[in-house]
Amino acid sequence: MGKVLVVDDEKDVVELVKYLLVKEGHSVIEAFDGNEGLALAKSERPELIVLDIMMPGMDGFTMNNRLLEDKQTKDIPVIVLTAKGHMRETFELASNVRSYVEKPFEPKDLIKSILSILKNKN
């Protein structure tokens, strides 16, 4: 099954997404800020990244730009997860962003989006 990197400074969100994915048979890598997430994306090579935008240190927007600049990580699909609704336009041109989910989200909708992206990667 797939390996998914979840990057969010809200531990509850990371735990919820991890629970949903593990239940479906996927492995989850956790990061709580953009710096940690970027390092793990490079070292672990996940099949998908669920990325929060508003985080301390390196935010998700900066992390995504760094992913796109690196040939090792530029093709990893990303689901943007944020409470900032007006940020959607910022990511519309990012070639790696496959979905945009606003917080609060419905868990079944998020998992459906994740599973669809993972299925289409294989």
Secondary structure, DSSP 4 states (H G I P E B T S, - for coil): --EEEEE-S-HHHHHHHHHHHHHTT-EEEEESSHHHHHHHHHHH--SEEEEESS-SSS-HHHHHHHHHH-TTTTTS-EEEEES-GGGHHHHTT-TTEEEEEESS--HHHHHHHHHHHHHHH-
